[in-house]
Amino acid sequence: MDHSHGNPLTAKDVSLVELRDMLAEFAKAREWDKFHSPRNLLLALVGEVGELSKKFQWKGEVATGLPNWISSDKEHLEEELSDVLLYLVRLADVCGLDLGQAVLTKLVKNARKYPIAKASSTSS
């Protein structure tokens, strides 16, 4: 997060609720709410996922931590990942969903579906 604009939050302090509220305020101030329908946000999200996938296209398998990537490529990757997250959080908000709670519920379901003993030798 860019601290040069007087934002007192650090990355570790930002909750999904705070991010949701910042995005809602950002959109409202620019009168973008009329454009932020679930459909439009979903299509924007899909577009951003496409841009994210281009960062990996034609690279073959990429090592964890991206040791062979230059800093400008990593920075661009961060931007694309951020775009995906921002649209995802905004989409959940305009749909009236609590994304944080949904994630916690999904983790519990996954833990039941993939117990450690069963999942340790398989991939997701």
C-alpha positions as CSV (number, residue, x, y, z in Angstrom):
1,M,0.0,0.0,0.0
2,D,1.3,3.4,-0.9
3,H,1.9,5.4,2.3
4,S,2.7,8.7,0.4
5,H,-1.0,9.6,0.2
6,G,-1.4,10.0,4.0
7,N,-2.9,6.5,4.5
8,P,-2.2,5.5,8.1
9,L,-2.8,1.8,7.4
10,T,0.0,-0.6,6.8
11,A,-0.5,-3.8,4.8
12,K,-0.7,-6.0,7.9
13,D,-3.4,-3.8,9.3
14,V,-5.8,-3.9,6.4
15,S,-8.8,-6.1,7.0
16,L,-11.3,-7.2,4.3
17,V,-13.8,-4.9,6.0
18,E,-11.5,-1.9,5.9
19,L,-10.6,-2.7,2.3
20,R,-14.3,-3.1,1.4
21,D,-15.1,0.3,3.0
22,M,-12.2,2.0,1.3
23,L,-13.3,0.7,-2.1
24,A,-16.9,1.7,-1.5
25,E,-15.8,5.2,-0.6
26,F,-13.5,5.4,-3.6
27,A,-16.3,4.4,-5.9
28,K,-18.8,6.7,-4.3
29,A,-16.5,9.7,-4.5
30,R,-16.1,9.1,-8.3
31,E,-19.8,8.3,-8.8
32,W,-18.9,4.8,-10.1
33,D,-21.6,3.0,-8.1
34,K,-23.9,3.2,-11.1
35,F,-21.4,1.2,-13.1
36,H,-20.5,-1.3,-10.3
37,S,-23.2,-3.9,-10.9
38,P,-22.4,-7.5,-10.1
39,R,-22.2,-8.4,-13.8
40,N,-19.8,-5.5,-14.6
41,L,-17.6,-6.2,-11.6
42,L,-17.4,-9.9,-12.5
43,L,-16.4,-9.1,-16.1
44,A,-13.8,-6.6,-14.8
45,L,-12.5,-9.3,-12.5
46,V,-12.3,-11.9,-15.3
47,G,-10.4,-9.3,-17.4
48,E,-7.9,-8.8,-14.5
49,V,-7.4,-12.5,-14.1
50,G,-6.6,-12.6,-17.8
51,E,-4.0,-9.9,-17.3
52,L,-2.6,-11.8,-14.4
53,S,-2.3,-15.0,-16.4
54,K,-0.4,-13.1,-19.1
55,K,2.4,-12.6,-16.5
56,F,2.9,-16.4,-16.5
57,Q,2.2,-17.1,-20.1
58,W,5.0,-18.9,-22.0
59,K,7.2,-19.0,-18.9
60,G,6.8,-22.7,-18.2
61,E,6.9,-23.7,-14.5
62,V,7.8,-20.8,-12.3
63,A,9.8,-21.3,-9.1
64,T,8.3,-20.4,-5.7
65,G,9.4,-16.9,-4.8
66,L,10.1,-16.0,-8.4
67,P,13.9,-16.0,-8.0
68,N,14.4,-15.5,-11.7
69,W,12.1,-12.5,-12.1
70,I,13.3,-9.0,-12.3
71,S,11.9,-6.5,-9.8
72,S,9.8,-4.6,-12.4
73,D,8.1,-7.9,-13.4
74,K,7.4,-8.7,-9.7
75,E,6.0,-5.2,-9.2
76,H,3.7,-5.6,-12.2
77,L,2.6,-9.0,-10.8
78,E,1.8,-7.3,-7.5
79,E,-0.4,-4.7,-9.4
80,E,-2.3,-7.4,-11.3
81,L,-2.9,-9.5,-8.1
82,S,-4.1,-6.3,-6.4
83,D,-6.5,-5.6,-9.2
84,V,-7.9,-9.1,-8.9
85,L,-8.3,-8.7,-5.1
86,L,-9.9,-5.2,-5.4
87,Y,-12.5,-6.4,-7.9
88,L,-13.2,-9.5,-5.9
89,V,-13.8,-7.5,-2.6
90,R,-15.9,-5.0,-4.5
91,L,-18.0,-7.7,-6.1
92,A,-18.7,-9.4,-2.8
93,D,-19.7,-6.0,-1.3
94,V,-22.2,-5.1,-4.0
95,C,-23.6,-8.6,-3.8
96,G,-24.1,-8.1,0.0
97,L,-21.8,-10.9,1.0
98,D,-19.4,-11.0,3.9
99,L,-16.3,-12.2,2.1
100,G,-14.2,-12.6,5.3
101,Q,-16.9,-14.9,6.9
102,A,-17.3,-16.8,3.6
103,V,-13.6,-17.5,3.5
104,L,-13.6,-18.8,7.1
105,T,-16.6,-21.0,6.4
106,K,-14.9,-22.3,3.2
107,L,-11.7,-23.1,5.2
108,V,-13.7,-25.2,7.7
109,K,-15.5,-27.0,4.8
110,N,-12.1,-27.7,3.2
111,A,-10.7,-29.0,6.4
112,R,-13.5,-31.5,6.7
113,K,-13.3,-32.5,3.0
114,Y,-9.5,-32.8,3.0
115,P,-8.4,-34.1,6.4
116,I,-4.6,-34.0,6.9
117,A,-4.3,-37.8,6.9
118,K,-6.2,-38.1,3.6
119,A,-4.8,-35.0,1.9
120,S,-1.1,-35.3,2.7
121,S,-0.3,-37.4,-0.3
122,T,-2.6,-35.7,-2.8
123,S,-2.8,-32.2,-4.4
124,S,-5.9,-30.0,-4.3
